[in-house]
Amino acid sequence: MKIVRKPEWLRKKVNPGDQNEMRQLLGELRLNTVCQQALCPNISECFACGQATFLILGKNCTRLCSFCNVEKTLPLPVDNDEPGRIAEAIARLKLSHVVITSPTRDDLPDGGAKIYAATVAAIRYMSSTTRIELLIPDFRGDAASLEAVTASRPDIIAHNVETVPRLYQIRSGADYERSLQVLRACAMFAPDIRTKSGIMLGMGEDKAEVLQVLRELRGAECDYLSIGQYLAPSRQHYPVQEYVAPERFESLRIQALEMGFSHVESGPYVRSSYHAGKYV
């Protein structure tokens, strides 16, 4: 396998010392974050300023995506007290904007939609001014689950398409058209709630494919967009095919805005939840 070396613009240092206070709080409240599970390169920066993307419904995923570092073993039973602990953490951190996500839980009849809704309710009770962004799985396209999530009235509902349709073999169990339909359904159930999606570059896609995905996301009434560089968590994961230059990210940002997206974050270190508060 060809090893593609990281360029200078992808040499961000991770400082564990900047993470201590956040890690202590997460341990005390028995909470997970996608920052830790996904080995996010922005973890020191976000933890140091009191920001985290909370991972509900455990940390074990029922799907086998080859690009993702989230654990893929048998999920634990649902923890019905978790929404309250999430709300407590948010209140203690005094967050103005929070992102809540989860692994895919195909083992649950509703995919975990009820816990998402309960989490929104708990946060609203303890931190009424905090903006809430839900980064949801596809719930296998189940309309009742999507309706339950939108009825909980978060401020933003995000669902990432991750890559172009041709490369969807790396998203085991996912379906590109189903992901577009998730965004359409959320816009239909709650037209006033903003929707968001994200895509990674460097997985073997070409420019025309990326632009087509952006057009189709706008066609699905997606408002916000993140574009970032794919970084393989280990040599056992899908390998990076290309490190995309910052200039190309900026070009795509401009093109996406011209297509009608309300806000676009695009750059090598951009992740769906990175600088999430800037979208509003």
Secondary structure as UniProt FT lines:
FT   HELIX           8..10
FT   HELIX           16..19
FT   HELIX           20..29
FT   STRAND          32..33
FT   HELIX           34..37
FT   TURN            38..39
FT   TURN            41..42
FT   HELIX           43..48
FT   TURN            49..50
FT   STRAND          53..55
FT   TURN            66..67
FT   TURN            80..81
FT   HELIX           82..93
FT   STRAND          97..101
FT   TURN            106..107
FT   TURN            109..112
FT   HELIX           113..126
FT   TURN            128..129
FT   STRAND          131..135
FT   HELIX           139..141
FT   HELIX           143..151
FT   STRAND          156..158
FT   HELIX           165..170
FT   TURN            172..173
FT   HELIX           176..189
FT   TURN            191..192
FT   STRAND          194..201
FT   HELIX           207..219
FT   TURN            220..221
FT   STRAND          224..229
FT   TURN            235..236
FT   HELIX           246..259
FT   STRAND          263..266
FT   TURN            268..269
FT   TURN            272..275
FT   HELIX           276..279
//
